[in-house]
Amino acid sequence: MATEAHDNGFCCADHSGAANVAAILTEAEARARAQGARLTPVRRRTLELLLQAHGALGAYEVLKKLSAEGFGSQPPVAYRALNFLVEHGLAHRIRRLNAFTACAHPGHDHRAAFLICETCNSVSEADAGAVSSALDQAAQAAGFHLARTTIEAVGQCRACRSSAA
């Protein structure tokens, strides 16, 4: 089935659907609790906004949405919430887009690659375990210690390829 490839890493058509959003929020709350942290109303709403987005959202897009809902209009409101989500493994920063996306698998630590559509800017999260292991081995062979790795691949999503055909 065409959508199965994206069911667990968000898809372009509906960015995971309402049922998956609820499941991801439940996982995120449990992870935060396990780390001794909590999803305050602004953090939870920020995560919901990221989950509902078709692609990644910039901090000012998040701020605009939070402000419209009465959460405050100063940039630190969005940046603090986004930084909390990233620090606790509940969201990822997409450097190419200078934006953020919700983690599709917040219930466990994992290595992800981000597949960014150059047409619609949708972001899908894919398992990057094998790629990350190869990169770790290459770094070790060079005597280099990796502190952080972000894998971002740019191309065209299934929906945009289909509409172009």
C-alpha positions in Angstrom: 0.0 0.0 0.0 1.4 3.4 -0.9 0.9 5.1 2.4 2.5 2.4 4.6 6.0 3.7 4.0 5.1 6.9 5.9 2.7 5.7 8.5 5.2 5.8 11.3 7.3 8.8 10.1 4.5 11.2 9.1 3.2 11.4 5.6 2.7 14.3 3.3 -1.1 13.8 2.9 -2.2 14.3 6.5 1.0 14.4 8.6 0.0 11.3 10.6 -3.7 11.7 11.2 -5.7 12.4 14.4 -5.2 8.9 15.8 -1.5 9.0 15.4 -1.3 12.5 16.8 -3.1 11.3 20.0 -0.8 8.3 20.3 2.3 10.4 19.8 1.1 12.9 22.4 0.6 10.1 24.9 4.1 8.8 24.2 5.5 12.3 24.5 3.8 12.9 27.9 5.2 9.5 29.2 8.7 10.4 28.0 8.6 13.8 29.6 7.4 12.3 32.9 10.2 9.6 32.7 12.7 12.4 32.4 11.3 14.3 35.3 9.8 17.0 33.1 6.3 17.9 32.2 4.5 19.2 29.2 3.1 22.5 30.3 0.1 23.8 28.4 2.3 25.9 26.1 4.8 23.0 25.5 1.9 20.6 24.8 0.2 23.0 22.4 3.5 23.7 20.6 3.9 19.9 20.1 0.4 19.7 18.9 1.0 22.5 16.3 4.1 20.6 15.1 2.2 17.4 14.8 -0.6 19.1 12.9 1.7 20.8 10.5 2.2 19.5 6.9 5.9 20.3 7.1 8.2 21.8 9.6 7.3 25.1 11.3 9.6 28.0 12.0 9.7 29.5 15.4 7.9 32.6 14.3 5.1 30.5 12.7 4.7 28.7 16.0 4.8 32.0 17.9 2.1 33.5 15.7 -0.2 30.4 16.3 0.5 30.4 20.1 -0.1 34.2 20.3 -3.5 33.8 18.5 -4.5 31.3 21.1 -3.5 33.6 24.0 -0.1 32.0 25.0 1.9 35.2 24.6 3.4 37.1 21.8 7.1 37.4 22.8 9.6 35.2 20.9 10.9 33.5 24.1 7.5 31.8 24.5 8.0 29.8 21.3 11.7 29.4 21.6 11.5 28.0 25.1 8.8 25.6 24.2 10.6 24.4 21.0 14.0 24.1 22.8 12.3 22.0 25.6 10.8 19.7 23.0 14.1 19.3 21.2 16.1 18.7 24.4 13.7 16.0 25.5 13.5 14.2 22.2 10.0 15.2 21.4 10.8 17.3 18.4 13.7 17.8 15.9 15.3 20.9 14.5 15.5 20.8 10.7 18.5 23.0 10.0 18.0 23.2 6.2 14.6 24.8 6.8 15.5 26.6 10.0 12.4 25.0 11.4 11.1 22.3 13.7 9.1 19.1 13.3 7.6 16.8 15.9 9.3 13.5 16.6 7.4 10.6 15.1 8.8 8.2 17.7 9.1 10.1 21.0 8.7 7.0 23.1 12.3 5.8 22.5 15.8 7.1 21.6 16.6 6.6 17.9 18.6 8.0 15.1 16.5 9.7 12.4 17.1 11.0 8.9 14.8 13.8 7.6 13.4 13.5 4.1 12.6 17.0 3.0 10.4 17.6 -0.1 11.9 20.4 -2.1 8.5 21.1 -3.7 6.1 21.3 -0.7 8.7 21.4 2.2 7.0 18.4 3.9 9.3 16.5 6.3 9.2 12.7 6.8 11.3 11.0 9.5 13.0 7.8 8.5 15.2 5.4 10.5 18.8 6.3 10.1 20.4 3.6 12.2 22.5 2.0 9.5 23.6 5.4 8.0 24.5 6.7 11.5 26.5 3.5 12.3 28.5 3.9 9.1 29.1 7.5 9.9 30.2 6.6 13.4 32.7 4.0 12.0 34.1 6.5 9.5 34.5 9.1 12.3 36.2 6.5 14.6 38.6 5.5 11.8 39.6 9.2 11.4 40.0 9.5 15.2 37.1 11.9 15.3 34.4 11.9 18.0 30.9 12.8 16.8 29.0 15.1 19.2 25.9 15.5 17.1 24.7 14.2 13.7 21.8 15.5 11.7 20.9 13.7 8.4 18.8 15.7 6.0 18.0 14.5 2.5 16.3 16.6 -0.1 14.2 15.3 -2.9 10.5 15.0 -3.8 7.8 13.3 -1.8 5.4 10.8 -3.3 2.5 13.2 -3.4 4.5 15.9 -5.3 5.9 13.3 -7.7 2.4 11.9 -8.3 0.9 15.4 -9.0 3.8 16.2 -11.4 3.2 13.1 -13.4 
